[in-house]
């Protein structure tokens, strides 16, 4: 990652392998004052493998942070089928875990259901808005602010006047990301043509590939989106079309397709998870929803690459500052229609 980027964006240090609902615990030092003799125990459910260089990998970074800072033991349950989420939540809760985290809004329903059955266990869903006033909390980023920057850059890069966005499932957080992208693009060019679609699957690269191909055939020459392990399918389509420029997200993953990835949106959830875990340790966890705008000390949202013109990059930093300072207001729109 570029040294100019915020230190908050933690490096990935290894991959935990696990089957769909296997519980694989990482050992850590017991935390004084934790809820039981075993120390702080946290579980994280992800929809895909943490080797995706993106959203699920961010869960691994959160696990690393919990272990290193809080001395906790973290169990990562990778590739949890969404229909099975309640069973997986229940397994961890029954084992007495202090905190169970659903990594994505698609894990909201199971947390709502199981948190009612285990009042002594804390539940957190990221990129969701669920809460029950006691042991179920959630948070979301004002993701539209981060995504605004992607749309802004797409509009600056396009020569056809048509850009594309490929997502997976639509719920409040992902819808806000799409509409934030649209606002960023229209800030540059109010008449820009924006194509968008949801494939229904964060992890399936074939569906992402097909969606990207279809968009490119309509004249799209810059792509962005919201995917996990499905990103390579989009990269393949962009490369095959002669180098359609792309903007990815979560970490600087330009090395995966250096000839097409112009930039990545840095929007790690780790700093916000850290706050939630601290509240568990301090015994002041609140079952409420929290929305986080881009922090003033976040660092650049967009990464620098060899494809990102230096003058344009500086312009992007100025736009980001205007968002943080409130000079540019990005509306939150959670509608999926």
Backbone bond lengths (Angstrom), bond angles and torsions (degrees), N, CA, C in turn:
res aa  C-N    CA-C-N  psi(-1)  N-CA   C-N-CA  omega(-1)  CA-C   N-CA-C  phi
1 X - - - 1.467 - - 1.520 109.71 -
2 X 1.269 117.82 142.34 1.460 122.69 -179.46 1.517 110.60 -56.68
3 X 1.326 117.59 135.38 1.458 121.65 -176.25 1.515 112.74 -63.04
4 X 1.334 116.83 -18.80 1.456 119.83 179.73 1.520 111.51 -73.97
5 X 1.314 116.95 -15.17 1.450 119.24 -174.32 1.524 111.13 -78.11
6 X 1.330 116.37 157.00 1.459 122.95 -176.53 1.513 112.10 -56.59
7 X 1.310 116.88 142.68 1.462 121.43 176.93 1.516 111.42 -69.71
8 X 1.337 115.49 -12.04 1.449 118.51 178.84 1.523 111.42 -65.56
9 X 1.315 117.87 -24.80 1.449 120.85 -177.80 1.534 107.79 -82.06
10 X 1.353 115.32 99.97 1.459 121.07 -171.39 1.523 111.29 -79.86
11 X 1.318 116.74 147.52 1.460 121.19 -179.46 1.522 110.67 -75.36
12 X 1.306 115.84 148.88 1.459 120.54 175.69 1.524 108.04 -78.68
13 X 1.334 117.87 127.10 1.463 120.10 -178.26 1.519 110.52 -124.60
14 X 1.335 114.00 70.38 1.445 117.82 175.72 1.512 112.35 107.32
15 X 1.292 116.92 166.22 1.453 122.63 -178.27 1.527 108.95 -127.65
16 X 1.331 117.06 133.40 1.455 121.71 174.18 1.525 108.45 -93.93
17 X 1.318 116.94 125.47 1.454 119.26 178.37 1.515 109.13 -93.10
18 X 1.348 116.81 137.17 1.457 121.08 177.52 1.508 108.88 -156.20
19 X 1.297 117.12 152.29 1.456 120.49 175.47 1.507 109.35 -82.84
20 X 1.319 116.48 -176.37 1.471 121.27 -168.54 1.503 113.31 -50.27
21 X 1.327 118.77 -48.93 1.459 118.20 -179.39 1.530 110.43 -130.20
22 X 1.327 115.23 25.76 1.453 119.03 177.43 1.510 109.75 -71.38
23 X 1.311 116.65 145.26 1.451 121.44 -179.33 1.515 108.31 -104.57
24 X 1.323 117.44 107.56 1.452 121.64 -177.92 1.507 109.01 -115.56
25 X 1.318 117.11 112.67 1.454 121.23 -174.16 1.504 111.02 -97.18
26 X 1.349 115.17 140.40 1.451 121.87 174.99 1.512 107.87 -99.21
27 X 1.305 117.89 132.48 1.448 119.31 -176.92 1.503 111.22 -77.40
28 X 1.349 115.09 148.02 1.451 121.01 178.86 1.507 109.46 -150.91
29 X 1.305 116.91 169.47 1.455 121.54 -179.84 1.517 110.07 -77.81
30 X 1.330 117.99 140.75 1.456 121.71 179.68 1.518 110.35 -61.93
31 X 1.300 115.70 139.53 1.457 121.99 -179.38 1.520 109.46 -94.04
32 X 1.334 119.68 120.95 1.460 121.38 178.04 1.524 110.18 -55.61
33 X 1.319 116.05 132.15 1.452 119.72 176.72 1.515 113.27 84.29
34 X 1.344 117.91 7.43 1.452 119.88 179.64 1.516 109.83 -72.07
35 X 1.352 116.41 175.28 1.460 119.83 -167.23 1.523 114.20 -75.44
36 X 1.324 119.99 -16.83 1.456 119.79 177.03 1.521 109.12 -149.27
37 X 1.346 115.11 178.06 1.460 120.21 -174.33 1.522 112.66 -64.67
38 X 1.314 116.40 -21.84 1.457 119.66 -179.08 1.519 112.40 -81.13
39 X 1.316 118.04 -6.33 1.444 121.27 -176.68 1.517 110.75 87.85
40 X 1.313 115.62 -176.82 1.458 121.48 -179.01 1.529 110.33 -64.88
41 X 1.328 115.65 128.35 1.469 120.03 177.96 1.529 108.89 -125.15
42 X 1.326 114.64 126.90 1.461 121.91 -177.32 1.516 108.22 -127.23
43 X 1.327 116.84 140.88 1.457 122.39 174.92 1.520 108.90 -121.12
44 X 1.323 116.03 144.39 1.461 121.42 178.87 1.524 108.95 -129.73
45 X 1.328 116.76 127.29 1.456 122.91 176.64 1.525 108.92 -100.91
46 X 1.320 117.41 127.45 1.468 121.04 176.47 1.523 109.87 -120.04
47 X 1.317 115.60 155.50 1.466 120.38 -178.84 1.517 112.99 -84.39
48 X 1.317 116.87 -14.22 1.460 120.86 -179.50 1.511 111.01 -147.84
49 X 1.316 115.68 -173.97 1.455 121.12 -179.93 1.525 110.42 -72.51
50 X 1.332 115.97 145.80 1.465 120.04 -178.70 1.525 111.68 -78.98
51 X 1.313 116.67 7.47 1.470 121.81 177.06 1.520 111.90 -92.20
52 X 1.351 117.12 15.53 1.460 119.94 -173.34 1.520 114.33 -81.96
53 X 1.330 118.14 1.40 1.470 121.52 -179.13 1.529 111.59 55.93
54 X 1.317 116.78 32.47 1.456 120.30 -177.21 1.508 112.85 -158.71
55 X 1.321 115.54 -123.61 1.465 121.75 -171.24 1.526 112.83 -62.29
56 X 1.329 117.91 -50.16 1.460 120.05 179.91 1.526 111.70 -68.58
57 X 1.321 116.72 -33.51 1.468 120.04 175.96 1.524 110.63 -62.50
58 X 1.320 116.24 -28.47 1.460 119.83 177.82 1.524 110.71 -66.09
59 X 1.330 117.45 -29.78 1.469 121.07 174.95 1.521 110.31 -65.00
60 X 1.329 116.75 -38.34 1.469 120.68 176.86 1.521 110.40 -65.34
61 X 1.321 116.78 -38.96 1.467 119.25 176.79 1.528 110.76 -63.96
62 X 1.342 116.20 -38.19 1.466 119.60 177.00 1.528 110.17 -64.26
63 X 1.324 116.81 -41.42 1.467 120.58 178.26 1.525 110.98 -61.26
64 X 1.323 116.27 -42.67 1.463 120.44 178.64 1.526 111.03 -61.67
65 X 1.327 115.90 -41.39 1.466 120.66 179.78 1.525 110.86 -64.76
66 X 1.322 117.19 -42.84 1.469 121.23 -179.55 1.519 110.18 -62.49
67 X 1.312 116.68 -40.87 1.460 119.99 179.81 1.524 111.80 -69.20
68 X 1.322 116.28 -43.80 1.465 119.42 -174.63 1.529 112.50 -75.24
69 X 1.319 117.24 -39.42 1.461 119.48 -176.47 1.519 113.63 -87.04
70 X 1.335 116.39 -39.95 1.461 120.17 -173.36 1.516 113.57 -105.21
71 X 1.323 117.24 -4.12 1.454 119.78 -179.13 1.506 112.79 65.61
72 X 1.301 116.69 25.36 1.453 120.52 -176.91 1.516 113.30 -85.57
73 X 1.327 115.14 169.57 1.456 122.03 172.77 1.525 106.41 -108.17
74 X 1.322 116.21 128.53 1.457 120.82 -175.37 1.518 109.89 -118.73
75 X 1.337 115.73 131.08 1.463 121.82 173.41 1.512 108.04 -107.72
76 X 1.315 115.99 123.46 1.464 121.98 176.49 1.517 108.92 -101.64
77 X 1.314 117.37 121.93 1.455 121.60 175.01 1.521 106.90 -108.92
78 X 1.321 115.80 102.20 1.456 121.83 -173.20 1.523 111.89 -89.17
79 X 1.337 114.97 154.48 1.456 122.85 173.97 1.529 112.25 54.75
80 X 1.305 115.82 43.89 1.460 120.61 178.04 1.531 109.38 -74.44
81 X 1.323 118.12 121.25 1.471 119.14 176.59 1.532 109.07 -63.45
82 X 1.300 116.65 132.62 1.466 120.04 -177.43 1.528 111.84 -54.66
83 X 1.346 120.14 -40.68 1.467 119.18 179.06 1.527 113.82 -64.84
84 X 1.335 117.36 -18.62 1.469 121.22 -178.53 1.519 113.07 -96.76
85 X 1.321 117.68 4.10 1.455 119.81 -171.11 1.519 113.39 -60.04
86 X 1.328 118.93 -38.88 1.462 120.26 -178.40 1.518 111.17 -61.43
87 X 1.336 116.95 -40.04 1.458 120.93 178.75 1.523 111.48 -63.06
88 X 1.331 116.70 -40.39 1.459 120.38 -178.32 1.530 110.16 -71.56
89 X 1.313 116.84 -43.82 1.470 119.86 174.31 1.526 110.19 -54.33
90 X 1.324 116.11 -45.79 1.466 120.60 -176.38 1.524 111.29 -64.27
91 X 1.323 117.10 -38.67 1.463 119.96 179.80 1.527 110.94 -60.01
92 X 1.325 116.14 -47.21 1.458 119.16 -179.72 1.524 111.59 -67.52
93 X 1.319 117.04 -42.62 1.468 120.46 -179.01 1.521 110.47 -62.98
94 X 1.326 117.30 -41.18 1.462 121.13 -179.67 1.517 111.63 -65.05
95 X 1.318 116.82 -26.70 1.464 120.75 177.85 1.526 112.21 -82.74
96 X 1.322 117.29 -1.22 1.462 120.79 175.44 1.507 115.18 82.33
97 X 1.333 118.03 25.98 1.464 119.20 176.09 1.523 109.80 -62.94
98 X 1.322 116.21 144.93 1.457 120.88 -178.56 1.526 111.90 -72.47
99 X 1.339 116.14 -39.38 1.453 121.58 -176.17 1.518 108.84 -142.53
100 X 1.333 116.28 131.51 1.460 121.50 176.02 1.526 107.20 -119.99
101 X 1.329 115.94 124.80 1.465 121.74 -174.38 1.516 110.36 -111.85
102 X 1.323 115.92 126.41 1.455 121.57 171.72 1.513 108.39 -93.04
103 X 1.344 116.84 118.35 1.467 120.84 -172.51 1.519 109.64 -89.66
104 X 1.327 116.01 77.59 1.452 120.89 177.77 1.513 112.25 134.50
105 X 1.331 115.83 148.55 1.456 120.83 -178.16 1.512 113.87 -59.43
106 X 1.344 117.42 -22.42 1.453 120.05 179.05 1.530 112.25 -67.76
107 X 1.342 117.08 -11.23 1.461 121.35 178.62 1.531 112.59 -100.19
108 X 1.310 116.68 19.36 1.467 120.80 -178.14 1.521 112.33 -71.90
109 X 1.333 117.77 -48.00 1.462 120.83 -172.59 1.530 112.56 -59.20
110 X 1.325 116.50 -42.50 1.463 119.55 -179.74 1.511 111.99 -65.96
111 X 1.328 117.13 -37.73 1.455 120.43 179.41 1.527 111.00 -66.11
112 X 1.324 116.08 -40.95 1.468 120.12 177.80 1.522 110.38 -61.16
113 X 1.317 116.58 -43.76 1.462 121.01 -178.32 1.526 112.47 -67.24
114 X 1.325 117.13 -52.09 1.461 120.86 -171.02 1.522 112.49 -78.15
115 X 1.310 118.57 -29.50 1.465 120.03 179.23 1.521 111.33 -60.95
116 X 1.328 116.90 -29.45 1.469 120.05 178.81 1.525 111.64 -69.98
117 X 1.331 116.73 -26.18 1.471 120.82 -178.41 1.523 113.17 -88.42
118 X 1.345 116.97 -16.65 1.464 121.12 -176.95 1.530 109.72 -130.77
119 X 1.326 117.39 74.23 1.475 121.32 -174.56 1.522 115.06 -63.28
120 X 1.339 118.20 -18.99 1.464 120.44 -179.39 1.529 112.61 -88.42
121 X 1.316 117.42 -10.46 1.462 122.21 179.08 1.521 108.35 -97.73
122 X 1.326 115.95 138.03 1.467 120.79 178.28 1.532 108.91 -90.98
123 X 1.332 115.99 140.63 1.455 122.11 178.70 1.527 108.90 -125.38
124 X 1.328 115.66 138.66 1.460 122.00 178.79 1.520 108.46 -135.01
125 X 1.334 116.94 132.46 1.462 120.85 174.11 1.526 107.87 -119.33
126 X 1.319 116.01 124.47 1.463 119.60 179.61 1.520 109.11 -87.62
127 X 1.334 115.91 152.12 1.464 121.98 -176.36 1.525 111.91 53.15
128 X 1.322 114.56 44.63 1.455 122.21 178.10 1.522 107.56 -142.00
129 X 1.334 116.50 174.87 1.464 120.06 176.75 1.519 111.77 -129.42
130 X 1.335 116.47 24.05 1.461 121.32 -178.35 1.522 111.45 -79.34
131 X 1.339 116.72 147.09 1.464 122.15 174.36 1.523 108.15 -164.79
132 X 1.339 116.27 157.49 1.464 119.41 176.64 1.523 113.15 -133.16
133 X 1.331 116.44 6.61 1.456 120.23 177.44 1.512 114.66 84.75
134 X 1.329 117.40 -6.93 1.473 120.02 -177.96 1.530 111.49 -131.67
135 X 1.337 116.80 -80.92 1.470 119.40 -171.60 1.520 114.01 -113.01
136 X 1.330 118.49 6.37 1.469 121.19 176.86 1.520 109.30 -120.49
137 X 1.325 115.23 120.93 1.463 121.25 179.00 1.520 109.16 -129.38
138 X 1.301 115.27 165.89 1.456 120.79 175.36 1.514 108.47 -152.49
139 X 1.319 114.54 165.18 1.458 118.75 171.50 1.516 108.50 -147.58
140 X 1.284 113.71 160.76 1.460 120.24 174.22 1.511 107.57 -142.34
141 X 1.298 115.57 152.42 1.453 120.39 168.27 1.517 107.96 -82.00
142 X 1.302 117.10 152.73 1.456 119.55 166.65 1.522 104.34 -73.13
143 X 1.333 113.70 68.74 1.466 121.63 -168.82 1.518 111.46 -58.84
144 X 1.336 115.10 -23.68 1.460 118.24 178.23 1.521 112.01 -61.18
145 X 1.347 117.18 -27.94 1.468 120.47 178.31 1.518 110.78 -70.47
146 X 1.321 116.60 -42.73 1.472 120.32 176.33 1.533 109.93 -64.80
147 X 1.333 115.60 -46.43 1.467 120.54 -175.75 1.526 112.39 -67.91
148 X 1.321 116.75 -28.59 1.466 120.89 175.94 1.523 109.84 -52.57
149 X 1.330 115.74 -40.28 1.458 119.72 -177.69 1.529 111.49 -66.18
150 X 1.337 117.38 -34.90 1.465 119.92 177.64 1.515 110.57 -66.11
151 X 1.338 116.18 -46.58 1.456 119.32 178.99 1.513 112.31 -63.18
152 X 1.325 115.75 -38.47 1.471 120.70 177.47 1.525 110.14 -59.32
153 X 1.341 115.87 -46.19 1.457 119.41 -178.75 1.531 111.17 -68.03
154 X 1.325 117.04 -39.25 1.458 119.16 177.76 1.528 111.10 -58.17
155 X 1.330 114.97 -44.17 1.462 119.02 -179.38 1.526 111.76 -65.88
156 X 1.312 117.33 -31.12 1.466 121.17 177.47 1.530 111.42 -72.69
157 X 1.331 116.69 -29.82 1.460 120.87 -174.10 1.525 113.90 -89.66
158 X 1.330 118.07 -29.08 1.458 120.25 -172.60 1.527 112.61 -65.89
159 X 1.298 114.61 141.83 1.470 120.08 172.28 1.525 110.55 -109.68
160 X 1.333 116.35 -19.50 1.466 120.45 -179.58 1.525 111.99 -86.92
161 X 1.333 115.84 -19.08 1.460 119.49 -175.84 1.512 113.09 81.65
162 X 1.338 116.83 10.93 1.468 122.12 -179.60 1.529 108.77 -130.81
163 X 1.323 116.00 122.77 1.465 120.91 -179.53 1.523 109.60 -122.68
164 X 1.356 116.37 164.02 1.455 120.05 -176.05 1.511 113.49 -133.60
165 X 1.328 115.63 153.03 1.476 123.49 178.55 1.515 107.79 -136.48
166 X 1.345 116.87 125.26 1.462 121.89 -179.85 1.528 108.83 -115.79
167 X 1.335 116.24 118.07 1.455 121.80 177.25 1.511 110.64 -115.27
168 X 1.337 115.93 -175.48 1.461 120.79 -177.37 1.523 111.05 -114.01
169 X 1.334 116.86 -74.47 1.460 121.66 179.54 1.524 109.25 -118.06
170 X 1.314 115.91 147.05 1.456 119.63 -179.59 1.520 110.66 -102.54
171 X 1.320 115.67 118.21 1.461 124.04 167.99 1.521 105.87 -143.16
172 X 1.331 119.58 177.40 1.472 119.45 -170.20 1.521 115.71 -48.65
173 X 1.328 117.86 -45.85 1.462 119.95 -175.85 1.525 111.81 -68.01
174 X 1.336 117.27 -42.05 1.461 118.97 -177.83 1.535 110.81 -72.25
175 X 1.321 115.74 -35.14 1.464 118.82 176.02 1.522 110.59 -63.36
176 X 1.329 116.28 -41.48 1.467 120.33 178.68 1.522 110.71 -61.88
177 X 1.333 116.84 -36.63 1.462 120.23 177.85 1.520 112.06 -65.73
178 X 1.328 116.29 -43.41 1.455 120.25 178.07 1.529 110.95 -61.06
179 X 1.319 115.75 -49.10 1.463 118.97 -176.07 1.528 111.85 -70.54
180 X 1.314 117.12 -27.93 1.462 119.64 173.36 1.520 110.91 -66.07
181 X 1.339 115.94 -40.40 1.463 120.84 176.12 1.526 110.92 -60.37
182 X 1.313 115.32 -44.31 1.464 120.34 178.64 1.529 111.59 -60.07
183 X 1.341 116.06 -42.90 1.465 119.61 -179.50 1.525 111.63 -64.74
184 X 1.339 116.45 -39.90 1.458 119.93 178.91 1.517 111.97 -63.18
185 X 1.336 115.58 -41.01 1.460 119.76 -179.98 1.528 110.77 -67.49
186 X 1.307 116.40 -42.00 1.473 119.94 -177.78 1.525 112.29 -75.89
187 X 1.316 117.15 -17.50 1.463 120.57 172.63 1.525 109.08 -63.81
188 X 1.326 115.79 -35.73 1.469 121.63 178.70 1.525 111.05 -82.20
189 X 1.324 115.83 -45.53 1.466 121.21 -175.62 1.523 109.09 -141.76
190 X 1.325 118.61 99.24 1.469 121.68 -177.16 1.527 114.42 -57.97
191 X 1.309 117.95 -23.07 1.465 120.45 -177.39 1.527 113.36 -101.76
192 X 1.324 117.61 11.78 1.458 120.64 -178.15 1.521 110.44 -62.83
193 X 1.326 116.79 145.70 1.463 123.04 178.57 1.527 108.14 -93.31
194 X 1.343 116.63 121.08 1.468 121.49 -176.50 1.527 109.50 -118.27
195 X 1.329 116.56 118.10 1.458 121.91 175.62 1.530 108.92 -98.07
196 X 1.332 117.56 136.43 1.470 120.01 178.69 1.521 109.99 -143.99
197 X 1.328 115.53 151.74 1.460 120.21 178.57 1.523 109.98 -156.73
198 X 1.336 116.32 155.20 1.462 123.43 172.61 1.524 107.64 -113.70
199 X 1.330 117.06 124.39 1.466 121.06 -178.00 1.514 112.59 -82.36
200 X 1.334 117.05 -20.76 1.457 121.14 -177.74 1.513 114.12 94.30
201 X 1.342 118.09 -4.37 1.466 120.07 -174.73 1.527 110.54 -147.61
202 X 1.342 116.51 117.11 1.466 121.68 178.83 1.533 112.23 -69.32
203 X 1.327 116.97 -23.54 1.464 120.05 -168.24 1.523 114.13 -106.51
204 X 1.312 119.74 -9.13 1.469 122.64 -172.83 1.531 111.32 -92.89
205 X 1.332 118.44 105.77 1.468 120.99 -178.90 1.529 113.18 -68.34
206 X 1.330 117.38 -26.76 1.466 119.80 -179.82 1.524 110.72 -65.54
207 X 1.312 116.71 -42.96 1.465 120.36 179.56 1.531 110.33 -65.86
208 X 1.326 116.58 -39.93 1.468 119.91 178.47 1.519 110.54 -65.43
209 X 1.329 115.61 -39.22 1.468 120.58 178.89 1.520 110.87 -61.82
210 X 1.312 116.21 -46.48 1.464 120.91 -179.14 1.524 111.34 -63.50
211 X 1.355 116.36 -41.34 1.462 120.10 -179.66 1.523 111.10 -65.86
212 X 1.332 116.22 -42.53 1.464 120.32 179.87 1.524 110.63 -65.40
213 X 1.329 117.93 -42.72 1.467 121.51 178.76 1.515 110.83 -58.55
214 X 1.345 115.30 -44.77 1.458 119.70 -178.81 1.525 111.40 -61.66
215 X 1.320 115.65 -38.59 1.461 119.35 179.00 1.524 111.64 -68.66
216 X 1.313 115.65 -44.05 1.466 120.06 -178.80 1.518 110.48 -60.34
217 X 1.323 116.28 -36.11 1.472 120.36 178.94 1.525 112.47 -65.16
218 X 1.352 116.88 -20.09 1.470 119.75 178.69 1.522 112.19 -92.12
219 X 1.347 116.85 1.19 1.455 120.09 177.63 1.515 115.24 110.41
220 X 1.340 118.23 0.83 1.470 121.01 177.07 1.518 109.73 -62.51
221 X 1.344 116.72 129.76 1.465 119.25 178.68 1.530 113.36 -123.97
222 X 1.348 117.45 3.23 1.464 121.42 172.06 1.526 107.34 -143.08
223 X 1.329 115.99 129.52 1.467 121.56 -176.35 1.525 111.91 -116.49
224 X 1.336 115.91 148.83 1.458 122.07 166.28 1.519 106.50 -145.22
225 X 1.311 118.01 -177.47 1.464 118.01 -179.35 1.504 113.54 173.72
226 X 1.334 114.02 -168.04 1.470 122.58 -178.56 1.526 107.38 -142.62
227 X 1.347 115.57 92.56 1.455 122.15 -175.35 1.529 109.77 -138.01
228 X 1.324 116.39 172.27 1.466 121.64 174.97 1.539 108.33 -117.52
229 X 1.330 116.37 -105.53 1.462 119.26 178.74 1.523 112.95 -73.32
230 X 1.331 116.99 -2.57 1.467 120.34 178.90 1.527 113.27 -82.42
231 X 1.322 118.40 -11.58 1.467 121.08 -177.05 1.528 114.10 -52.57
232 X 1.347 119.97 -43.10 1.466 118.89 -177.43 1.520 113.64 -56.27
233 X 1.327 117.30 -30.80 1.455 119.60 177.70 1.519 111.63 -64.19
234 X 1.322 116.20 -38.59 1.450 120.17 177.85 1.521 110.79 -69.86
235 X 1.331 116.82 -40.63 1.461 120.42 177.82 1.528 110.83 -60.13
236 X 1.335 116.30 -40.48 1.466 120.68 -179.19 1.526 110.43 -63.23
237 X 1.337 116.06 -43.33 1.466 119.95 179.53 1.524 111.15 -64.42
238 X 1.327 116.24 -42.03 1.471 120.90 -179.09 1.518 111.07 -65.90
239 X 1.317 116.77 -39.45 1.472 120.97 179.75 1.522 110.89 -68.99
240 X 1.325 115.74 -43.76 1.464 120.21 -178.50 1.522 112.30 -64.24
241 X 1.335 116.15 -26.01 1.465 120.21 -179.09 1.520 112.45 -84.08
242 X 1.320 116.43 9.01 1.454 120.10 176.65 1.510 114.77 97.56
243 X 1.335 115.63 18.78 1.458 118.94 175.27 1.512 113.84 96.21
244 X 1.337 117.60 47.39 1.465 121.45 174.14 1.524 108.18 -65.43
245 X 1.307 117.12 125.55 1.458 121.05 -175.92 1.531 111.37 -68.54
246 X 1.334 115.53 146.73 1.459 120.22 -174.47 1.520 111.75 -138.44
247 X 1.322 114.94 153.98 1.465 122.56 175.67 1.523 107.06 -127.19
248 X 1.324 116.83 122.06 1.460 121.68 -178.51 1.531 109.55 -101.94
249 X 1.328 117.13 -160.52 1.459 119.04 -175.09 1.519 112.67 -153.91
250 X 1.337 114.92 169.62 1.463 128.91 175.80 1.511 113.29 79.93
251 X 1.306 119.73 -58.08 1.462 120.90 177.30 1.521 108.82 -136.14
252 X 1.312 116.00 169.46 1.463 120.36 175.87 1.525 107.68 -74.49
253 X 1.323 116.83 97.28 1.457 120.28 -179.42 1.520 111.64 -114.44
254 X 1.323 115.64 30.04 1.468 120.18 -178.33 1.526 112.26 -62.08
255 X 1.322 117.59 -22.09 1.466 120.08 -179.85 1.524 111.71 -66.32
256 X 1.331 117.87 -18.21 1.465 120.83 179.94 1.525 111.73 -70.74
257 X 1.325 116.30 -30.99 1.468 121.05 178.47 1.523 107.88 -152.69
258 X 1.327 117.04 70.45 1.473 121.52 -171.26 1.513 115.19 -63.59
259 X 1.324 117.63 -16.56 1.461 119.75 -178.99 1.527 113.21 -88.31
260 X 1.343 116.71 -8.94 1.469 118.71 -179.86 1.528 113.92 -126.76
261 X 1.338 118.38 -25.00 1.472 120.30 -176.59 1.531 108.77 -82.78
262 X 1.311 115.23 108.68 1.462 121.53 -179.20 1.527 110.64 -79.18
263 X 1.330 116.53 -35.96 1.460 120.55 -177.99 1.521 109.48 -163.90
264 X 1.320 115.61 164.86 1.456 122.52 174.43 1.522 108.73 -127.74
265 X 1.333 116.62 144.50 1.462 121.35 176.89 1.524 108.23 -84.90
266 X 1.309 117.33 119.02 1.463 120.72 178.21 1.527 108.53 -86.86
267 X 1.328 116.67 107.87 1.466 119.51 -178.47 1.531 111.54 -140.78
268 X 1.315 117.11 45.44 1.456 122.47 -179.43 1.522 112.24 -54.83
269 X 1.341 115.47 142.15 1.462 122.07 177.59 1.529 112.56 -89.03
270 X 1.320 116.90 -6.84 1.457 121.15 -171.91 1.532 113.83 -56.50
271 X 1.328 120.30 -45.62 1.472 119.26 -179.75 1.529 113.31 -59.51
272 X 1.332 116.31 -31.81 1.460 120.14 -178.06 1.533 111.49 -81.55
273 X 1.327 116.26 -34.36 1.462 119.99 172.91 1.522 110.06 -63.31
274 X 1.317 115.90 -39.20 1.460 120.86 178.58 1.527 111.00 -55.93
275 X 1.322 117.30 -41.95 1.466 120.75 178.67 1.527 111.20 -62.63
276 X 1.330 116.66 -41.63 1.460 120.73 -179.36 1.526 111.45 -65.61
277 X 1.329 116.15 -43.68 1.462 119.76 179.30 1.529 110.36 -64.47
278 X 1.311 116.67 -39.29 1.464 120.10 177.43 1.521 110.81 -59.38
279 X 1.325 116.98 -37.87 1.467 119.63 179.33 1.523 111.59 -67.69
280 X 1.335 117.45 -31.83 1.461 120.21 175.82 1.527 109.83 -67.99
281 X 1.318 115.82 -45.64 1.469 120.90 179.68 1.531 111.07 -61.65
282 X 1.341 115.54 -39.26 1.462 120.70 -178.60 1.522 113.03 -83.94
283 X 1.320 117.03 0.25 1.461 123.31 179.70 1.528 112.45 59.11
284 X 1.322 116.25 38.84 1.469 119.15 174.90 1.531 111.29 -131.45
285 X 1.333 115.66 31.55 1.453 122.29 177.51 1.522 109.49 -61.78
286 X 1.323 116.96 132.30 1.456 121.78 179.36 1.523 109.30 -118.10
287 X 1.320 115.48 135.02 1.455 120.31 -179.97 1.511 111.34 -80.40
288 X 1.332 116.30 70.09 1.453 120.48 -174.82 1.519 110.66 -138.01
289 X 1.314 114.07 166.05 1.456 121.49 178.40 1.520 109.79 -97.18
290 X 1.349 116.10 136.70 1.463 121.74 178.90 1.522 109.58 -126.72
291 X 1.310 115.36 135.14 1.461 120.69 175.81 1.526 109.17 -109.60
292 X 1.332 117.08 129.26 1.454 121.87 -178.28 1.532 110.78 -111.74
293 X 1.324 118.47 115.87 1.469 120.21 171.24 1.527 109.46 -76.86
294 X 1.323 116.94 174.47 1.467 120.21 177.32 1.533 108.50 -61.74
295 X 1.328 118.58 119.70 1.467 120.60 178.77 1.533 111.60 -67.22
296 X 1.299 115.75 151.65 1.471 120.27 179.78 1.518 111.59 -62.64
297 X 1.325 117.33 -30.86 1.470 120.73 -177.26 1.528 112.30 -98.79
298 X 1.324 117.09 20.90 1.467 120.32 -174.97 1.519 112.55 -64.62
299 X 1.303 117.96 -35.34 1.462 121.00 -171.01 1.519 108.68 92.72
300 X 1.332 118.36 177.85 1.465 120.57 -178.07 1.521 112.32 -58.42
301 X 1.322 116.81 136.26 1.462 121.57 174.49 1.521 109.94 -76.84
302 X 1.318 117.12 -42.58 1.461 121.51 -178.65 1.527 110.74 -95.22
303 X 1.323 116.05 135.02 1.455 120.63 179.38 1.526 111.26 -83.26
304 X 1.306 115.36 153.80 1.461 121.71 174.26 1.527 110.10 -88.07
305 X 1.315 116.01 141.03 1.463 121.70 173.50 1.525 107.84 -140.55
306 X 1.325 116.26 176.48 1.467 121.00 177.64 1.526 111.37 -66.65
307 X 1.343 117.37 -18.53 1.456 121.41 -178.31 1.530 112.83 -91.72
308 X 1.333 116.19 -8.36 1.466 121.17 -174.45 1.527 108.35 -96.92
309 X 1.334 116.54 107.96 1.458 121.13 179.72 1.527 110.71 -53.82
310 X 1.321 117.08 134.19 1.466 121.77 -174.20 1.526 112.36 -60.84
311 X 1.318 117.42 -41.80 1.469 120.29 179.91 1.520 110.86 -66.78
312 X 1.317 116.40 -38.05 1.462 120.24 178.47 1.522 110.74 -67.98
313 X 1.329 116.33 -35.97 1.467 120.26 177.21 1.530 110.67 -62.05
314 X 1.319 117.17 -43.28 1.466 120.30 178.05 1.518 110.78 -63.49
315 X 1.316 116.52 -36.91 1.464 120.27 176.85 1.523 110.27 -63.80
316 X 1.333 116.14 -38.88 1.467 120.53 178.41 1.528 111.11 -62.35
317 X 1.327 117.28 -39.93 1.463 120.67 177.91 1.525 111.16 -61.95
318 X 1.316 116.15 -37.20 1.469 120.18 179.31 1.524 111.12 -68.30
319 X 1.327 116.92 -38.86 1.466 120.51 177.55 1.523 109.90 -65.19
320 X 1.326 117.17 -43.42 1.462 120.33 177.91 1.521 111.04 -58.47
321 X 1.314 117.52 -43.21 1.467 120.92 179.81 1.528 110.74 -61.06
322 X 1.316 116.96 -37.80 1.462 120.16 179.62 1.527 111.00 -66.99
323 X 1.328 116.79 -33.65 1.464 120.15 175.93 1.529 110.21 -66.50
324 X 1.324 115.58 -48.59 1.467 120.44 -178.93 1.526 111.25 -62.13
325 X 1.320 116.76 -38.59 1.466 121.31 -178.58 1.527 113.01 -81.28
326 X 1.314 117.28 -5.56 1.456 120.27 178.44 1.516 115.15 86.92
327 X 1.324 117.25 5.31 1.465 120.14 178.46 1.532 110.92 -72.54
328 X 1.320 116.40 -29.05 1.460 122.23 173.45 1.523 107.03 -115.56
329 X 1.314 116.29 122.05 1.462 121.57 178.70 1.521 109.86 -100.20
330 X 1.321 115.70 125.52 1.465 120.75 178.12 1.525 107.47 -105.58
331 X 1.305 116.53 118.27 1.459 121.56 -178.31 1.518 110.46 -74.60
332 X 1.349 116.34 140.75 1.458 120.13 175.31 1.517 109.08 -93.46
333 X 1.306 115.04 121.59 1.455 122.23 -179.11 1.520 107.91 -126.71
334 X 1.326 117.85 113.23 1.461 122.60 -175.45 1.526 112.91 -101.84
335 X 1.312 116.89 13.90 1.461 119.88 -177.17 1.515 111.31 -78.90
336 X 1.320 115.73 141.68 1.456 120.79 -178.99 1.514 112.86 -101.03
337 X 1.295 118.07 -6.63 1.463 119.74 -178.43 1.520 110.66 -84.56
